[in-house]
């Protein structure tokens, strides 16, 4: 089990392997399999990370049934940025100390390189921050067998077509890392500030950012989110569109 469990060191190595996979896809040039990358990137990032790990598991901003909870859990795991349980703890730490020295996510206390590549301070876990999920067997199972889930997914892809390991796993995971890096960096007012704005005077540097919203399908209204983390739909103005919020409306109880 220890071999399969999520750890920061193994997670970092997996992300770098994903970047190598994305580079390989770019070197291979145009392919009919690029549509697979696009679809899987959307599924991993929107459903797995942002709807699942972020809004459902970390913030409990909506309720859904056990089927969709399982889908969000497994998809968030396959996105490979972190185990769902690890994300819950670290993201709640982030909101407790947003942009302070204790914030494991703040781009203002780490290099741009670490912020973009998610070199976050996540070696230790304060499990008390996830006490509402500590008895959820499915969430703990995907944490304890994190790499087992990923290996099964890769094996299925390889049996269908070995190239799908590149196009249907490594490249989408790499794109998820870069998108989340943009979310973490630009969404906290570090870089491309001319594309961002703050509606609320929160006790951090969270920023609503147009470009982040496009590449994350709705997570760009980050200042709105930090003003009220319980929001299931994060757009406040009529023009602040939130595709992830619409997905939540579709799968909510």
C-alpha positions, 0 to 999 in steps of 0.5 A: 500500500505504501508504494501506491499511496500518494506522497509529495515526492512521487506526485512531483515526479509524476507531474514531470513525467506528464510534462515530458508526455506533453512535450512528446505530443508537441514534437509528434505534431498534429494528430487525430488523437488531439481531440482525446487530449482536449476532452480528457483535459476538460474532464480532468480539470473541470470535473475532477479538480475544480468541480470535484476537489475544489468546490465539492470536497474542499468547500462542500459548496453543493450536495450531490448523490453517491454516484456523482461523488464517486465520479468526482473522487475518481476523476480528481484522483486521475487528474494526478495533481494530488489525492482528493484527501490531500487537496482538501487539507492543503486547500483549507490551509490556504483559505485559513491563511490566504497569502500569509507566510503560512499559506501553502499555495500563495505565489507571493511567498514562492518563486514563479517557477514553483507557483506555476509548477505547483511546487507547494508546501504539502509535505505535512497534513493537518488531518483535523482540517479534513475531519468531515471526510476522515471517515469517508472510505472512498476518499481515503481509498483513493488517497491510500491507493492513489497510484493504483487508480492511475496505473489501472487507467494507464493500463486500460489506455495502453490496451486500447492504443499505446499512444493514448497513454500520451494523448489520454493521460500524460498530456492532459495531466500536464495541461492541468498542472499549467492551468492550475498554476495559472489559477494559483498565480494570476488568480492571486494577483501575480502577473498579467494584472491588467487582465484582473480586477478585485470586486471585494476587499478581501484580506488577501490578494485574490483576483478575478481574472479573465484568462484564468476563467477561460482555461479553467472553465469558470474558476477565474472569479477568484476574488468572488470565491475568496469573499464567499468560498461557499459559492457553488456558482462563482460568477456574480455579474451577469457576464461572469460566466461559470461553466463549472457552476452550470455543471454543478447545477446539473449534478446537484441534488 
